[in-house]
Amino acid sequence: MKLKINKTFILYVFSAGSSFALDLLLFTIFNVCLGNIIGTFSIILATIFARILSSLYNFAINSKVVFKKNSKKMFLQYYLLVVIQMCVSGFLVFIINTFIINVFATVIKFFVDVTLFIINYFIQKEVIFK
């Protein structure tokens, strides 16, 4: 049983890591492109656009490879978690970038989302894909 838990976690790390890289890449592209048009509000829109695309990829990998479970209920629960995480991530990156330290938003997003990664693993493992 312990081997299965470790294998699941390792697969989850791969899934989350590749989704995270995709999310950061898309966030950076959208933020740079939109930032020239709408300023710092681009952080919020870039977060939304990037998370929609990366979450589709992540759900597919998690349901087919990591947890090997899939249902309409799991899909809805997963996207509820995505929306919550997206709001928390976007809000924290915006607040930190605007009011605390004005650095390249992708750097802030990296640290915020790494923290959320740990929380998400347990929620997905124990609630969504149980």
N, C-alpha and C positions, 0 to 999 in steps of 0.2 A: 504493500500500500504506500509506503514512504517513497518508493521509486516513482510511482504514478504521480504523487503530489509534486515531486521534484520535476518530473517530466512536464507536467501541466504548467508549473511555474516557469520553467525554461521556455516552453512554447509561448506562454503569455508574454514573457519579456521580449521575445523576438517579435511577436505580433504588436505589442505596445510600442516597442522601439522603432519598428519600421513605420508604424502609423504616426508616431511622434515626429519622426524625421520628415515624413510627408506633410504633416500638419505645419511644422516649422517652415519648411520650404514654401508651401502655399501661402502661409501667413506673411512671410517676408515679401513674396512677390506681390500679393494683394495690398499689403501695407505700403510698400514703396509706390506702387502705381496709383493707389487711391490717395496716399498722403500728399501727392502733388496737387490733387484736386480739392480735397476736403479737410486737410490738416490732420490733427491728432484724433479726430473722430474715426479716422481710417482704421485705428486699432480695433474698434468694435466691429466694423464691417469685415475687416480682414479675418478676425477671429471667427465670425459666423461662416463666411465662405469657405475658409480652410477647414473648419471643423465638420461642416457638412460633407465635404469630399473625403476627408481622411476617415471619418466615422463609417462611411459606407464600406470602405476598404477594411477597416478594423472589425466591423461586425461580421463580414464575410469570413475573415480569417479566424476570428474567435469561435464562430458557430460551426465552421467546417473542420478546423484543424485543432484548435486549443481545447475547447470544451466538448466538441462533437455533439452539440445539441442545437436545435433550432425550432422555434415555433413563433406564431404571431404574437403571443404574450411576451416571449423573450425579446422580440424585436421592439415592441412598444416599451417595455421596461428599459431596454438598452437605450432607446432614444430619449426617454425621460432623463436617464442619467447623463446622456450627451448634452442635452439642453441645460441641465443644471451645471455640469462641469464647464460648458462653454460660457455660461453667464458668469460663473465664479472666476474663470480664467480671464475673460475679457475685462470684467470689472476690476480685478486686481491689477492686471497689466496697465490698464488705463489710469487707475488711481496712483499706482507707484510711479509710472512714467510721467504723469502730469504734476503730481504734488510732492513726490519724495525725491526721485532721482531721474533726471532726464537723460537717459542713455538710449541706445538703439533698442527699440521695443522687443526685438527678438531675443535679446539677452535676458530681459525680465521674464518674458514668456517661458523661456527655457526653465528657469528656476521655479516659477509658479507651477508649471505643468508637471515637472518631476515630482513635486510634492503631491499633486493630485493623482499621479500614477499609482502610488501605493494605496491610497484610499480606494481607487477604482478597482484594483485587483480583487480586494476583499468583497466589494459590493457585487462585482460580476460573478465571482466564484460562489459566494454564499447566497445570493439573491436571484440574480438574473439567469445564470446558466446552471443552477442547482439541479 
